[in-house]
Amino acid sequence: MIEYLDLTFIVDPIDEVLEASLFEAGLEVGIARFGAALTMVETTIPASDNPVADAVALADNLQGLGVNLLRLDLDLVNQNAIAARCGVTRAAVSKWVNCSTLAQPFPRPYTAITGPVWAWCDVSQWLGRTVNRSFDGSSSLTSAQVAEFNSRWAGRSQPESATALLGAAAV
């Protein structure tokens, strides 16, 4: 049974002062920085019947604290990440990927970078159907839910830097 949803927001860079204020506000978030080009805010929320609305409420809270949120990211995993999250070997995951029964095939890869990657929500659902257990009690939003969130969020008034970034990406 899924108890928690993992969310990863792509945001404008966060300085140390803003990061400290997020923790002071009681938010349990992780900040991941990949150079100056990519900053992510990662967190976990309780699963509910309306996860998109919950993600929007959290995004509103982050924005109110000064975070310029650009979009929600889909939780993608490769075979190594699946093995780590499930506490199994990479060989076990390879068997799942390559030896799935026709009745319960392993999810299709979402895309390939240096190899296939999957949406964790698809893998988590497949594990529940075939292995009959959840490995960590968490999942993430589906690609449709991420698209719904991003559509709703893009329809709001965007901060100037986000608008500029979104406009530049369209060129």
C-alpha positions as CSV (number, residue, x, y, z in Angstrom):
1,M,0.0,0.0,0.0
2,I,1.3,3.4,-1.0
3,E,1.6,5.6,2.1
4,Y,3.8,8.5,0.8
5,L,4.4,10.4,-2.4
6,D,7.9,11.6,-3.3
7,L,7.8,15.0,-5.1
8,T,10.7,16.8,-6.9
9,F,10.2,20.4,-7.9
10,I,12.5,22.2,-10.3
11,V,13.1,25.7,-8.9
12,D,15.2,28.8,-9.4
13,P,18.4,28.7,-7.4
14,I,18.0,28.8,-3.6
15,D,20.6,30.6,-1.5
16,E,21.6,29.5,2.0
17,V,19.3,32.1,3.7
18,L,16.2,30.8,1.8
19,E,17.2,27.2,2.5
20,A,17.5,27.9,6.2
21,S,14.1,29.6,6.2
22,L,12.5,26.5,4.6
23,F,13.9,24.4,7.5
24,E,12.8,27.0,10.1
25,A,9.3,26.8,8.6
26,G,9.3,23.1,9.5
27,L,9.5,21.8,5.9
28,E,11.3,18.5,5.5
29,V,12.9,19.1,2.1
30,G,16.1,18.2,0.4
31,I,17.8,20.7,-1.8
32,A,19.8,19.2,-4.8
33,R,22.0,21.5,-6.8
34,F,23.5,20.5,-10.1
35,G,25.8,23.5,-10.9
36,A,24.1,26.8,-11.5
37,A,21.7,25.3,-14.1
38,L,19.5,23.0,-12.0
39,T,18.1,23.2,-8.5
40,M,15.6,20.7,-7.1
41,V,13.5,20.7,-4.0
42,E,12.7,17.1,-2.9
43,T,10.1,16.2,-0.3
44,T,7.6,13.5,0.7
45,I,3.9,14.0,1.4
46,P,1.3,11.6,2.7
47,A,-0.6,9.8,-0.1
48,S,-4.2,11.0,-0.5
49,D,-7.2,10.8,-2.9
50,N,-6.1,14.1,-4.5
51,P,-2.3,14.2,-4.8
52,V,-2.2,16.9,-7.5
53,A,-4.2,19.3,-5.2
54,D,-1.8,18.3,-2.4
55,A,1.2,19.1,-4.6
56,V,-0.3,22.5,-5.6
57,A,-0.8,23.3,-1.9
58,L,2.8,22.4,-1.1
59,A,3.9,24.5,-4.1
60,D,1.9,27.4,-2.9
61,N,3.5,27.1,0.6
62,L,7.0,27.0,-1.0
63,Q,6.2,30.0,-3.2
64,G,5.0,31.9,-0.1
65,L,8.3,31.3,1.5
66,G,10.2,32.7,-1.5
67,V,10.9,29.7,-3.7
68,N,10.4,30.4,-7.4
69,L,8.9,27.1,-8.5
70,L,9.2,26.3,-12.2
71,R,7.7,22.8,-12.5
72,L,7.2,19.4,-11.0
73,D,9.6,16.7,-12.2
74,L,8.7,13.1,-13.0
75,D,10.5,10.7,-10.7
76,L,12.6,8.7,-13.2
77,V,14.7,5.6,-12.2
78,N,17.2,3.4,-13.9
79,Q,17.9,-0.3,-13.0
80,N,20.4,0.7,-10.3
81,A,18.0,3.1,-8.7
82,I,15.2,0.5,-8.8
83,A,17.5,-2.1,-7.1
84,A,18.5,0.4,-4.4
85,R,14.9,1.4,-3.6
86,C,13.8,-2.2,-3.5
87,G,16.8,-3.6,-1.6
88,V,17.5,-6.2,-4.3
89,T,20.4,-6.7,-6.7
90,R,20.6,-5.2,-10.1
91,A,20.5,-8.8,-11.5
92,A,17.1,-9.2,-9.9
93,V,15.9,-6.0,-11.5
94,S,17.3,-7.1,-14.8
95,K,15.3,-10.3,-14.5
96,W,12.2,-8.3,-13.9
97,V,12.9,-6.1,-16.9
98,N,13.8,-8.9,-19.3
99,C,11.7,-11.9,-18.1
100,S,8.3,-10.5,-17.4
101,T,5.4,-12.7,-18.1
102,L,3.1,-11.5,-20.9
103,A,0.3,-11.3,-18.3
104,Q,2.2,-8.8,-16.2
105,P,4.9,-7.2,-18.3
106,F,7.4,-4.8,-16.7
107,P,6.4,-1.2,-17.5
108,R,7.8,0.3,-20.7
109,P,10.8,2.6,-20.2
110,Y,9.7,6.2,-20.1
111,T,12.8,7.2,-22.1
112,A,16.5,6.4,-22.5
113,I,19.5,8.5,-21.6
114,T,22.5,6.2,-21.4
115,G,20.1,3.3,-20.9
116,P,16.4,2.9,-20.2
117,V,14.7,4.8,-17.4
118,W,11.3,4.2,-16.0
119,A,8.7,6.3,-14.1
120,W,9.0,5.2,-10.5
121,C,5.2,5.3,-10.2
122,D,4.9,2.7,-13.0
123,V,7.5,0.4,-11.4
124,S,5.9,0.8,-7.9
125,Q,2.5,-0.2,-9.3
126,W,4.0,-3.2,-11.2
127,L,5.8,-4.3,-8.0
128,G,2.5,-4.2,-6.1
129,R,0.8,-6.3,-8.8
130,T,3.5,-8.9,-9.4
131,V,5.7,-9.1,-6.3
132,N,2.7,-8.4,-4.1
133,R,4.4,-5.9,-1.8
134,S,5.6,-2.4,-1.7
135,F,9.2,-2.0,-1.0
136,D,9.3,1.3,0.7
137,G,5.7,2.5,1.0
138,S,6.2,5.4,-1.3
139,S,5.6,6.2,-4.9
140,S,5.4,9.3,-7.0
141,L,2.9,11.0,-9.2
142,T,2.1,9.5,-12.5
143,S,3.2,11.2,-15.7
144,A,-0.5,12.3,-16.2
145,Q,-0.6,13.8,-12.7
146,V,2.8,15.6,-13.2
147,A,1.4,17.0,-16.5
148,E,-1.8,18.1,-14.8
149,F,0.2,19.8,-12.0
150,N,2.5,21.5,-14.5
151,S,-0.4,22.7,-16.6
152,R,-2.2,24.1,-13.5
153,W,1.0,25.7,-12.3
154,A,1.9,27.2,-15.7
155,G,-1.6,28.8,-15.8
156,R,-0.7,30.9,-12.8
157,S,1.1,34.2,-12.7
158,Q,4.8,33.2,-13.0
159,P,7.7,35.0,-11.4
160,E,9.7,37.0,-13.9
161,S,12.6,34.6,-14.0
162,A,10.4,31.6,-14.5
163,T,8.5,33.4,-17.3
164,A,11.8,34.3,-19.0
165,L,13.0,30.7,-18.7
166,L,9.8,29.2,-20.1
167,G,9.8,31.7,-22.9
168,A,13.4,31.0,-23.8
169,A,12.7,27.3,-23.9
170,A,9.9,27.8,-26.5
171,V,12.3,29.6,-28.9
